[in-house]
Amino acid sequence: MKNEILEKFRRRFPNERACRKYLIDEVWKGKVKCPYCGNDRKVYRYTNGQFRCAECRKLFRILTGTVYSGIRLPLRKIFMAMYVLSVKTDMSARALAAMIEVNRRSAGKLRRKFNELYNHEGSNEG
């Protein structure tokens, strides 16, 4: 099962670049947008994965302003965790850590963030 899950993921997201491209294309609709001021006309991209807004001059990362903001793992590991947890929602942090090759603390944080995101979307509180 582990190999099947990861093989599908690897075909869809073979590297960090594919993950970044997905976020830019699907989440940002093809244009990087500053999460601080909303500017999408001119944003500078740096090789270290950061962006700088030409309007407000603030630095940001591709996940700034998302539930995964502040997690210091490669984007592909975060995507892999989301993918695995969407297929196997009851997976323990220990099993997730082994599958995506991160420490248990990081896996636990990813699992909590995933649950926070999907429990919030699915809640009927109000």
C-alpha positions as CSV (number, residue, x, y, z in Angstrom):
1,M,0.0,0.0,0.0
2,K,2.8,2.4,0.9
3,N,4.4,2.0,-2.5
4,E,1.2,2.5,-4.4
5,I,0.3,5.7,-2.5
6,L,3.8,7.2,-2.9
7,E,4.1,6.1,-6.6
8,K,1.0,8.0,-7.5
9,F,2.2,11.0,-5.6
10,R,5.7,10.9,-7.2
11,R,4.2,10.8,-10.7
12,R,2.1,13.9,-10.0
13,F,4.7,15.8,-8.0
14,P,8.2,14.6,-9.0
15,N,10.1,17.5,-7.5
16,E,9.8,20.8,-5.5
17,R,9.3,22.7,-8.8
18,A,6.2,20.8,-9.6
19,C,4.8,21.6,-6.2
20,R,5.5,25.3,-6.5
21,K,4.0,25.3,-10.1
22,Y,0.9,23.6,-8.8
23,L,0.4,26.3,-6.1
24,I,1.0,29.2,-8.5
25,D,-1.2,27.7,-11.2
26,E,-4.0,26.3,-9.1
27,V,-4.1,28.4,-5.9
28,W,-2.8,31.7,-7.2
29,K,-4.4,31.3,-10.7
30,G,-1.1,31.7,-12.4
31,K,0.0,34.9,-10.7
32,V,2.0,35.3,-7.5
33,K,0.0,37.6,-5.2
34,C,1.4,39.3,-2.1
35,P,-0.4,37.9,1.0
36,Y,0.2,41.2,2.8
37,C,-1.0,43.9,0.4
38,G,-2.6,41.9,-2.4
39,N,-0.3,43.2,-5.1
40,D,-0.1,40.8,-8.1
41,R,1.5,43.2,-10.7
42,K,5.1,42.9,-9.7
43,V,6.6,40.4,-7.3
44,Y,10.3,39.4,-7.4
45,R,11.2,35.7,-7.1
46,Y,14.4,34.7,-5.3
47,T,16.2,31.4,-5.8
48,N,15.8,30.5,-2.1
49,G,12.0,30.1,-2.5
50,Q,11.2,33.5,-1.2
51,F,9.3,36.4,-2.9
52,R,9.5,40.1,-2.4
53,C,6.5,42.4,-3.2
54,A,7.4,45.5,-5.2
55,E,4.6,47.5,-3.5
56,C,5.0,46.8,0.2
57,R,8.5,45.4,0.0
58,K,7.7,42.5,2.3
59,L,9.3,39.1,1.9
60,F,7.1,36.0,1.9
61,R,7.2,32.3,1.0
62,I,4.8,30.4,-1.2
63,L,2.9,29.1,1.9
64,T,2.6,32.4,3.8
65,G,-0.9,33.1,4.8
66,T,-1.9,29.4,4.6
67,V,-2.5,26.8,7.3
68,Y,1.0,25.4,6.5
69,S,2.7,28.8,6.9
70,G,5.8,28.5,9.2
71,I,6.4,24.8,8.6
72,R,10.1,24.6,7.6
73,L,10.0,21.4,5.5
74,P,10.5,21.1,1.8
75,L,7.2,21.8,0.0
76,R,7.2,18.3,-1.5
77,K,7.2,16.8,2.0
78,I,4.2,18.9,2.9
79,F,2.4,17.9,-0.3
80,M,3.3,14.3,0.3
81,A,1.8,14.5,3.8
82,M,-1.4,16.1,2.5
83,Y,-1.7,13.4,-0.2
84,V,-1.1,10.5,2.1
85,L,-3.5,11.8,4.8
86,S,-6.2,12.4,2.2
87,V,-5.9,8.7,1.2
88,K,-5.5,7.3,4.7
89,T,-7.1,9.8,7.1
90,D,-6.5,7.7,10.3
91,M,-2.8,7.3,9.8
92,S,-0.8,7.9,13.0
93,A,2.0,10.5,13.2
94,R,4.5,7.7,13.6
95,A,3.4,5.9,10.5
96,L,3.3,9.2,8.5
97,A,6.8,10.1,9.7
98,A,8.1,6.7,8.4
99,M,6.3,7.0,5.1
100,I,7.4,10.5,4.2
101,E,10.8,10.3,6.0
102,V,10.5,13.2,8.5
103,N,10.7,13.1,12.3
104,R,7.7,12.2,14.4
105,R,7.3,15.8,15.7
106,S,7.1,17.2,12.1
107,A,4.7,14.5,11.1
108,G,2.5,15.3,14.1
109,K,2.5,18.9,13.2
110,L,1.6,18.2,9.6
111,R,-1.2,15.8,10.7
112,R,-2.6,18.5,13.1
113,K,-2.5,21.1,10.4
114,F,-4.2,18.8,7.9
115,N,-6.9,17.9,10.4
116,E,-7.3,21.6,11.3
117,L,-7.8,22.5,7.6
118,Y,-10.3,19.7,6.8
119,N,-12.2,19.7,10.1
120,H,-12.7,23.5,9.7
121,E,-13.9,23.1,6.1
122,G,-16.3,20.3,7.0
123,S,-17.6,21.9,10.2
124,N,-21.2,23.2,10.4
125,E,-20.6,25.4,13.4
126,G,-22.1,28.8,13.3
